[in-house]
């Protein structure tokens, strides 16, 4: 996917559906993304999460992001999965 470097903070970049068909704690899923990225993960509905921008982007600083979303259930042992979102930052003429 592509995102413009002048995209305002709080813009939704991706919508994720996370589901575990187990019952009880085994079916409860927690998601997170790495720290230090200009994105944050917000729970929007029961099984949905949004990846949103947390600050402005600068293509001259970083031209592409690979955002890893990790999911883990509440079972013991916990089952884990991950997905990578590749985002290319588009340049805006700074002149």
TIVO-2410 file (N, C-alpha, C; in nm, 3 decimals):
# residues 95
REC num residu      c1      c2      c3 atome chaine
REC   1      X   0.084  -0.119   0.000     N      A
REC   1      X   0.000   0.000   0.000    CA      A
REC   1      X   0.088   0.124   0.000     C      A
REC   2      X   0.028   0.234  -0.038     N      A
REC   2      X   0.099   0.361  -0.042    CA      A
REC   2      X   0.029   0.463   0.047     C      A
REC   3      X   0.109   0.552   0.105     N      A
REC   3      X   0.056   0.658   0.190    CA      A
REC   3      X   0.138   0.784   0.164     C      A
REC   4      X   0.071   0.897   0.154     N      A
REC   4      X   0.139   1.023   0.128    CA      A
REC   4      X   0.206   1.075   0.255     C      A
REC   5      X   0.323   1.138   0.238     N      A
REC   5      X   0.394   1.187   0.355    CA      A
REC   5      X   0.322   1.302   0.425     C      A
REC   6      X   0.224   1.365   0.358     N      A
REC   6      X   0.149   1.473   0.422    CA      A
REC   6      X   0.017   1.426   0.482     C      A
REC   7      X   0.002   1.295   0.499     N      A
REC   7      X  -0.117   1.238   0.561    CA      A
REC   7      X  -0.123   1.283   0.707     C      A
REC   8      X  -0.237   1.338   0.750     N      A
REC   8      X  -0.246   1.386   0.889    CA      A
REC   8      X  -0.243   1.273   0.992     C      A
REC   9      X  -0.197   1.307   1.110     N      A
REC   9      X  -0.196   1.213   1.221    CA      A
REC   9      X  -0.339   1.165   1.249     C      A
REC  10      X  -0.355   1.037   1.277     N      A
REC  10      X  -0.487   0.980   1.305    CA      A
REC  10      X  -0.554   0.919   1.183     C      A
REC  11      X  -0.487   0.919   1.067     N      A
REC  11      X  -0.543   0.861   0.946    CA      A
REC  11      X  -0.538   0.708   0.954     C      A
REC  12      X  -0.649   0.642   0.919     N      A
REC  12      X  -0.655   0.496   0.919    CA      A
REC  12      X  -0.578   0.444   0.798     C      A
REC  13      X  -0.482   0.356   0.823     N      A
REC  13      X  -0.399   0.298   0.719    CA      A
REC  13      X  -0.449   0.158   0.682     C      A
REC  14      X  -0.497   0.083   0.781     N      A
REC  14      X  -0.544  -0.054   0.757    CA      A
REC  14      X  -0.649  -0.090   0.861     C      A
REC  15      X  -0.740  -0.178   0.821     N      A
REC  15      X  -0.840  -0.233   0.911    CA      A
REC  15      X  -0.818  -0.384   0.915     C      A
REC  16      X  -0.801  -0.438   1.034     N      A
REC  16      X  -0.770  -0.580   1.050    CA      A
REC  16      X  -0.882  -0.652   1.122     C      A
REC  17      X  -0.915  -0.771   1.074     N      A
REC  17      X  -1.012  -0.856   1.140    CA      A
REC  17      X  -0.935  -0.970   1.205     C      A
REC  18      X  -0.946  -0.984   1.336     N      A
REC  18      X  -0.872  -1.085   1.411    CA      A
REC  18      X  -0.975  -1.176   1.478     C      A
REC  19      X  -0.958  -1.308   1.457     N      A
REC  19      X  -1.059  -1.400   1.509    CA      A
REC  19      X  -0.994  -1.528   1.558     C      A
REC  20      X  -1.040  -1.577   1.672     N      A
REC  20      X  -1.002  -1.706   1.726    CA      A
REC  20      X  -1.132  -1.774   1.767     C      A
REC  21      X  -1.160  -1.890   1.711     N      A
REC  21      X  -1.289  -1.956   1.732    CA      A
REC  21      X  -1.298  -2.033   1.863     C      A
REC  22      X  -1.189  -2.037   1.941     N      A
REC  22      X  -1.193  -2.103   2.071    CA      A
REC  22      X  -1.283  -2.025   2.167     C      A
REC  23      X  -1.322  -2.090   2.277     N      A
REC  23      X  -1.405  -2.023   2.377    CA      A
REC  23      X  -1.320  -1.985   2.497     C      A
REC  24      X  -1.374  -1.897   2.580     N      A
REC  24      X  -1.305  -1.854   2.701    CA      A
REC  24      X  -1.176  -1.780   2.671     C      A
REC  25      X  -1.078  -1.796   2.762     N      A
REC  25      X  -0.950  -1.726   2.747    CA      A
REC  25      X  -0.877  -1.767   2.619     C      A
REC  26      X  -0.896  -1.890   2.576     N      A
REC  26      X  -0.831  -1.937   2.452    CA      A
REC  26      X  -0.879  -1.858   2.330     C      A
REC  27      X  -0.996  -1.799   2.336     N      A
REC  27      X  -1.050  -1.724   2.224    CA      A
REC  27      X  -1.026  -1.574   2.232     C      A
REC  28      X  -0.968  -1.527   2.342     N      A
REC  28      X  -0.940  -1.384   2.356    CA      A
REC  28      X  -0.808  -1.351   2.289     C      A
REC  29      X  -0.812  -1.260   2.193     N      A
REC  29      X  -0.692  -1.226   2.115    CA      A
REC  29      X  -0.645  -1.085   2.150     C      A
REC  30      X  -0.514  -1.072   2.170     N      A
REC  30      X  -0.451  -0.942   2.193    CA      A
REC  30      X  -0.357  -0.915   2.077     C      A
REC  31      X  -0.359  -0.793   2.028     N      A
REC  31      X  -0.273  -0.754   1.916    CA      A
REC  31      X  -0.183  -0.638   1.956     C      A
REC  32      X  -0.067  -0.631   1.891     N      A
REC  32      X   0.023  -0.518   1.913    CA      A
REC  32      X   0.113  -0.501   1.791     C      A
REC  33      X   0.175  -0.384   1.782     N      A
REC  33      X   0.275  -0.357   1.679    CA      A
REC  33      X   0.401  -0.307   1.750     C      A
REC  34      X   0.511  -0.308   1.678     N      A
REC  34      X   0.638  -0.267   1.736    CA      A
REC  34      X   0.638  -0.121   1.778     C      A
REC  35      X   0.727  -0.089   1.869     N      A
REC  35      X   0.742   0.049   1.916    CA      A
REC  35      X   0.836   0.126   1.824     C      A
REC  36      X   0.830   0.257   1.832     N      A
REC  36      X   0.918   0.340   1.753    CA      A
REC  36      X   0.869   0.367   1.612     C      A
REC  37      X   0.753   0.318   1.577     N      A
REC  37      X   0.695   0.342   1.446    CA      A
REC  37      X   0.597   0.458   1.453     C      A
REC  38      X   0.574   0.526   1.340     N      A
REC  38      X   0.477   0.636   1.342    CA      A
REC  38      X   0.333   0.587   1.324     C      A
REC  39      X   0.304   0.470   1.380     N      A
REC  39      X   0.170   0.410   1.371    CA      A
REC  39      X   0.131   0.357   1.507     C      A
REC  40      X   0.002   0.346   1.529     N      A
REC  40      X  -0.048   0.283   1.652    CA      A
REC  40      X  -0.165   0.192   1.615     C      A
REC  41      X  -0.192   0.100   1.703     N      A
REC  41      X  -0.299   0.003   1.683    CA      A
REC  41      X  -0.414   0.038   1.776     C      A
REC  42      X  -0.534   0.050   1.721     N      A
REC  42      X  -0.653   0.083   1.801    CA      A
REC  42      X  -0.758  -0.025   1.781     C      A
REC  43      X  -0.817  -0.071   1.890     N      A
REC  43      X  -0.928  -0.166   1.879    CA      A
REC  43      X  -1.052  -0.086   1.842     C      A
REC  44      X  -1.121  -0.127   1.735     N      A
REC  44      X  -1.238  -0.050   1.692    CA      A
REC  44      X  -1.368  -0.122   1.726     C      A
REC  45      X  -1.378  -0.249   1.697     N      A
REC  45      X  -1.493  -0.331   1.734    CA      A
REC  45      X  -1.440  -0.459   1.796     C      A
REC  46      X  -1.528  -0.550   1.831     N      A
REC  46      X  -1.487  -0.671   1.903    CA      A
REC  46      X  -1.372  -0.746   1.837     C      A
REC  47      X  -1.379  -0.773   1.709     N      A
REC  47      X  -1.276  -0.850   1.639    CA      A
REC  47      X  -1.197  -0.766   1.539     C      A
REC  48      X  -1.205  -0.634   1.549     N      A
REC  48      X  -1.140  -0.547   1.451    CA      A
REC  48      X  -1.041  -0.451   1.518     C      A
REC  49      X  -0.933  -0.428   1.448     N      A
REC  49      X  -0.833  -0.331   1.489    CA      A
REC  49      X  -0.804  -0.239   1.372     C      A
REC  50      X  -0.765  -0.114   1.404     N      A
REC  50      X  -0.723  -0.018   1.302    CA      A
REC  50      X  -0.576   0.015   1.323     C      A
REC  51      X  -0.503   0.025   1.213     N      A
REC  51      X  -0.367   0.078   1.217    CA      A
REC  51      X  -0.380   0.223   1.171     C      A
REC  52      X  -0.340   0.318   1.257     N      A
REC  52      X  -0.353   0.460   1.225    CA      A
REC  52      X  -0.218   0.529   1.241     C      A
REC  53      X  -0.202   0.640   1.170     N      A
REC  53      X  -0.079   0.718   1.183    CA      A
REC  53      X  -0.078   0.789   1.319     C      A
REC  54      X   0.037   0.791   1.383     N      A
REC  54      X   0.047   0.857   1.514    CA      A
REC  54      X   0.122   0.989   1.505     C      A
REC  55      X   0.183   1.014   1.389     N      A
REC  55      X   0.251   1.142   1.365    CA      A
REC  55      X   0.269   1.156   1.215     C      A
REC  56      X   0.318   1.274   1.173     N      A
REC  56      X   0.341   1.296   1.031    CA      A
REC  56      X   0.458   1.211   0.984     C      A
REC  57      X   0.455   1.175   0.856     N      A
REC  57      X   0.560   1.096   0.796    CA      A
REC  57      X   0.654   1.186   0.717     C      A
REC  58      X   0.778   1.142   0.700     N      A
REC  58      X   0.876   1.217   0.622    CA      A
REC  58      X   0.946   1.119   0.529     C      A
REC  59      X   0.913   1.127   0.399     N      A
REC  59      X   0.968   1.034   0.303    CA      A
REC  59      X   1.121   1.044   0.294     C      A
REC  60      X   1.175   1.163   0.314     N      A
REC  60      X   1.319   1.179   0.309    CA      A
REC  60      X   1.388   1.106   0.425     C      A
REC  61      X   1.315   1.087   0.534     N      A
REC  61      X   1.369   1.016   0.650    CA      A
REC  61      X   1.353   0.865   0.633     C      A
REC  62      X   1.230   0.820   0.602     N      A
REC  62      X   1.200   0.678   0.581    CA      A
REC  62      X   1.104   0.669   0.463     C      A
REC  63      X   1.141   0.592   0.361     N      A
REC  63      X   1.058   0.583   0.240    CA      A
REC  63      X   0.964   0.463   0.240     C      A
REC  64      X   0.986   0.368   0.330     N      A
REC  64      X   0.901   0.249   0.336    CA      A
REC  64      X   0.900   0.192   0.477     C      A
REC  65      X   0.783   0.146   0.520     N      A
REC  65      X   0.768   0.084   0.651    CA      A
REC  65      X   0.716  -0.058   0.633     C      A
REC  66      X   0.768  -0.149   0.711     N      A
REC  66      X   0.714  -0.283   0.724    CA      A
REC  66      X   0.663  -0.295   0.867     C      A
REC  67      X   0.532  -0.288   0.882     N      A
REC  67      X   0.469  -0.287   1.014    CA      A
REC  67      X   0.425  -0.430   1.047     C      A
REC  68      X   0.483  -0.489   1.149     N      A
REC  68      X   0.447  -0.624   1.190    CA      A
REC  68      X   0.340  -0.617   1.298     C      A
REC  69      X   0.226  -0.678   1.269     N      A
REC  69      X   0.116  -0.687   1.365    CA      A
REC  69      X   0.121  -0.827   1.425     C      A
REC  70      X   0.132  -0.834   1.557     N      A
REC  70      X   0.139  -0.963   1.626    CA      A
REC  70      X   0.010  -0.988   1.704     C      A
REC  71      X  -0.038  -1.111   1.696     N      A
REC  71      X  -0.159  -1.150   1.768    CA      A
REC  71      X  -0.128  -1.271   1.855     C      A
REC  72      X  -0.185  -1.273   1.975     N      A
REC  72      X  -0.167  -1.386   2.066    CA      A
REC  72      X  -0.299  -1.411   2.138     C      A
REC  73      X  -0.331  -1.539   2.157     N      A
REC  73      X  -0.454  -1.569   2.231    CA      A
REC  73      X  -0.423  -1.584   2.379     C      A
REC  74      X  -0.528  -1.602   2.459     N      A
REC  74      X  -0.511  -1.610   2.604    CA      A
REC  74      X  -0.493  -1.750   2.656     C      A
REC  75      X  -0.469  -1.846   2.567     N      A
REC  75      X  -0.452  -1.985   2.610    CA      A
REC  75      X  -0.318  -2.009   2.676     C      A
REC  76      X  -0.302  -2.131   2.728     N      A
REC  76      X  -0.177  -2.169   2.790    CA      A
REC  76      X  -0.138  -2.306   2.735     C      A
REC  77      X  -0.039  -2.315   2.650     N      A
REC  77      X   0.047  -2.207   2.603    CA      A
REC  77      X  -0.026  -2.118   2.503     C      A
REC  78      X   0.018  -1.996   2.495     N      A
REC  78      X  -0.042  -1.898   2.407    CA      A
REC  78      X  -0.004  -1.926   2.262     C      A
REC  79      X  -0.105  -1.923   2.173     N      A
REC  79      X  -0.078  -1.937   2.030    CA      A
REC  79      X  -0.058  -1.799   1.971     C      A
REC  80      X   0.038  -1.787   1.881     N      A
REC  80      X   0.074  -1.656   1.825    CA      A
REC  80      X   0.073  -1.662   1.673     C      A
REC  81      X   0.047  -1.544   1.615     N      A
REC  81      X   0.051  -1.528   1.470    CA      A
REC  81      X   0.093  -1.385   1.441     C      A
REC  82      X   0.141  -1.360   1.320     N      A
REC  82      X   0.179  -1.224   1.283    CA      A
REC  82      X   0.154  -1.202   1.134     C      A
REC  83      X   0.142  -1.076   1.098     N      A
REC  83      X   0.127  -1.034   0.959    CA      A
REC  83      X   0.206  -0.906   0.940     C      A
REC  84      X   0.259  -0.887   0.820     N      A
REC  84      X   0.339  -0.768   0.791    CA      A
REC  84      X   0.266  -0.681   0.690     C      A
REC  85      X   0.250  -0.552   0.725     N      A
REC  85      X   0.192  -0.453   0.635    CA      A
REC  85      X   0.307  -0.373   0.575     C      A
REC  86      X   0.319  -0.375   0.444     N      A
REC  86      X   0.422  -0.296   0.376    CA      A
REC  86      X   0.360  -0.167   0.328     C      A
REC  87      X   0.416  -0.054   0.372     N      A
REC  87      X   0.364   0.077   0.337    CA      A
REC  87      X   0.475   0.160   0.273     C      A
REC  88      X   0.452   0.206   0.151     N      A
REC  88      X   0.547   0.292   0.082    CA      A
REC  88      X   0.502   0.436   0.099     C      A
REC  89      X   0.593   0.523   0.141     N      A
REC  89      X   0.561   0.663   0.164    CA      A
REC  89      X   0.583   0.740   0.034     C      A
REC  90      X   0.478   0.810  -0.009     N      A
REC  90      X   0.485   0.888  -0.133    CA      A
REC  90      X   0.536   1.028  -0.104     C      A
REC  91      X   0.619   1.078  -0.192     N      A
REC  91      X   0.679   1.210  -0.177    CA      A
REC  91      X   0.579   1.320  -0.214     C      A
REC  92      X   0.584   1.429  -0.140     N      A
REC  92      X   0.508   1.549  -0.172    CA      A
REC  92      X   0.611   1.657  -0.202     C      A
REC  93      X   0.591   1.731  -0.307     N      A
REC  93      X   0.686   1.835  -0.345    CA      A
REC  93      X   0.700   1.936  -0.231     C      A
REC  94      X   0.820   1.945  -0.175     N      A
REC  94      X   0.845   2.032  -0.060    CA      A
REC  94      X   0.870   2.177  -0.100     C      A
REC  95      X   0.883   2.204  -0.229     N      A
REC  95      X   0.914   2.342  -0.275    CA      A
REC  95      X   0.791   2.427  -0.284     C      A
***
